[in-house]
Structures are given as structure tokens and as C-alpha cells.
Amino acid sequence: MTTDPRDVQLAEMLVAYSVAAKPGELVFIQCIGADTLALGHACQKAAAAAGAAPFLHFQDPAAHREYLMTCDDEGLRRLARFETVQMKDADCYIGIRGAGNIFETSDVPQDRMKAYMDIVYKPVHLQHRVKGTRWCVLRYPNPGMAQLAQKSTAAFAGFYYDVCLVDYARMAKAVQPLKDLMLRTDRLEITGPGETNLTMSIKDIGVVPCCGNHNIPDGECFSAPVRDSVNGVIQFNTPTVYQGMPFDNVRLEFREGKVVDARAANPKQTKALNEILDRDEGARYLGEVSVGFNPAVREAMRDILFDEKIGGSLHMALGECYDEAPNGNQSGIHWDLVLIQREEYGGGEIRFDGRLIRKDGVFVVDELKGLNPEAFGK
């Protein structure tokens, strides 16, 4: 198999920086989609060179869909037990995702998708992988992703490596003043295009900067709102896909933390949106609020690992909160939705306790200007 030299560079970064694999440790490399195998092989080689024991696992997205269409709960429970054993024995996890069709699971019945998330994904990945391993997940470029990004395959590959190989050590240093400022903040105010005018409190909630340790690409700093403090309206201006279903122009109205009105681009999407929000009590509350600042990610492409890092953006997640920034919200979903506030997208402001922090996607506070694109030479 021919390996792109950029895959070698990326694999070395993933193994040495993102998961920091050590001699004698087991590195679980999961490749989803045939296109991912080249990077998977490069990660395997890099892990072995570091003295670790690499285990490469391949999953075919179409075969996974077929199983979800016919599985029963007992089969899912047996699968979860097996996958839990694997994950518990791993020290590091690298998940490389490159399905050729992002809508592959769009026709899986919702009850089967929910059962898989609750019985397999949530306990194996959100419990054992997130809490028990040093992990990193990323997408891999393929024609399907290039099509979503409206780029040629070659141009998208160039974009992909530019985005993924940002100087994350430099970013990690530049984000510290933002973390410190958010830790001191009570009231967060967000304005933007359309009806967007939202307030919340993030007082005494943890703040976590993300700079290449768990996601590639990376570039965000997240917290969570006090659960019942969110009030107002937000209109997200980027397209999104959740569990294989597309959504556009999602508008949410909050009252005392709860979504009391939810709409999307058309009646079909609005119906599906509300069905997701009615899955459990926590689905109508926020579990995360985050500021995005990767200088190389500029446009949305219906892939949340990229879109939530867009420079000049922010995102919020409906549903489950993270243990690192807990607000007590529990749910079977965690759905990130993105608002770009750059001038060409209608602008917008972020204020901390009444102080203007970012305007039209540009940080205006001196100690935060190191997160603006010009600080990275882009």
C-alpha cells in the first residue's frame, strides 16, 4: 500500500502528541471505511516504532448499517460486552473515520439507532474509551467528504492536511488566557444573525481547551451552561447531520434552560428534530457551549469534527454534558450545532459579564488576539 508522506507526518503526531503512546502500551487503531487504511497502517508503524503494541481494527460502514437494520437488543448487549473487553485492555485509542457516505445510516429505524447508541456506543465509547484511554478521533479525506465540502478530491486533501497539521502546541499556549477568562465568567451573552439573542450562566462550570489531544482537527474551548440558566433564541447557520439525518437552519428557543420551540428548514426536518429532542428529558437542555478558533477551518462541510472548530464560530450541544465540564444534564444524545459569527455570515458578538470578547468572529481582547488567524500566519 502506497502511503502519502503527509499520512506519515500525521500518524507520528497522533501517536507522539495526541495519545502520547509509551513503550509496552496497547494502541487500539480503529479504521472505519476502506480509505482510512493507509493512515491506519502509518499509525500502526508509528506506534510500533514508539515501542507500543498496535492493534488495527477495520469496520465497513455498509456492513455496520446492515447489522443495525436487523439487530435485536440481546445481540447488541452481547456485542457491547465484547467491545468493552477490547476497550478496557487498550491504553490508547485512535479512531479514523472515513465512510464514503455520511448518510449511510439515514434509513436505520430510529428505535434501532437509539438502542445501538444506548447499549453499545454510550457504554463502550463514552464510558470506557473516553474515561479509560488516551484517545483521539479524526476523519480521513475521501471523495465523499470532498463532495460535501464542494471541493475537488485533490483540493480537499490539501485542505485536510493543512487543517489537521496546525501547530497545536502553539495553540495550546495561546488558548490559556481564554480558559482563565471563562473560568472567571458568570454571564455569557451571544448575539448573531436573525433572531439570535441568547444568555446563560457558565459560573462554576469547568472549562476545557482542546488543542489536538482528542480531536484532529482541533481548536475549541468548551464549558457548559448552568442547566436552567439558558434563555432566548439561537439560529444556527451551518448545516448539520445527526445520526445520518441532514438538518439546516436549526432554530431553538430556550426558556429556563429548556428548548420550548425547535424548528428547522422544512416540516420534515422540524418533525425529525423534535422527535430527537423528545427521546429523553435531557435532550432539550444544553450539555456544552464552546468557542471555535482553528484558523485553517473556515467553511462548514456537514462534518462536526471539522465544523465545530471553524474559526470565528461557536457551538452548543444538546443533551449529555462532559464530565470535565459537568452541569448535571444527562441524555442519550450529544448533538453539536454550529453558529459562524464572522462578518460574511452576518456577524455577531460574544460578551462575558457584559464585556465584548469577540466581534464578527475576531477576538478583540488583547490577551486573546493570539487565537486570531493572523497569529498563525493564515
Number of C-alpha atoms within 10 A of each C-alpha: 6 5 12 12 10 16 18 19 16 20 23 21 20 26 28 15 14 24 21 16 25 18 12 13 18 21 28 25 27 20 26 23 20 16 18 21 23 18 22 26 20 22 29 23 18 23 28 20 13 18 14 21 21 24 16 16 13 15 14 13 20 15 9 13 17 13 15 18 15 11 15 13 13 10 12 21 16 13 14 19 14 13 17 19 12 14 20 14 15 22 21 25 27 26 20 24 21 24 25 19 16 20 14 17 21 16 13 18 12 15 10 18 20 18 18 20 18 17 20 22 18 17 17 23 17 13 15 19 23 19 12 17 22 19 25 22 20 19 23 23 22 20 19 15 24 19 13 15 17 12 14 13 17 13 12 20 19 13 16 20 18 14 20 22 17 20 12 22 11 14 24 16 13 19 23 16 16 20 18 11 14 24 17 14 18 17 18 21 20 20 20 26 19 13 14 18 18 19 20 22 21 27 17 18 21 19 22 21 21 21 25 26 21 20 22 27 30 28 28 24 22 23 28 29 31 23 22 16 17 24 19 19 23 23 23 25 21 20 20 23 19 21 18 16 16 16 22 18 18 23 20 20 21 22 15 15 20 21 22 12 13 17 21 20 13 12 10 11 18 18 14 16 19 17 12 18 20 12 15 14 14 23 25 25 27 31 30 27 23 22 26 26 27 29 22 23 25 18 15 21 20 21 17 20 17 24 28 30 32 30 26 29 26 27 23 24 20 23 24 22 26 21 11 13 20 21 23 16 22 19 21 18 25 20 21 23 25 26 30 29 28 20 15 9 16 13 18 23 20 24 17 19 15 12 12 14 19 22 20 20 26 24 21 14 14 9 14 18 18 18 26 20 17 10 13 15 8 8
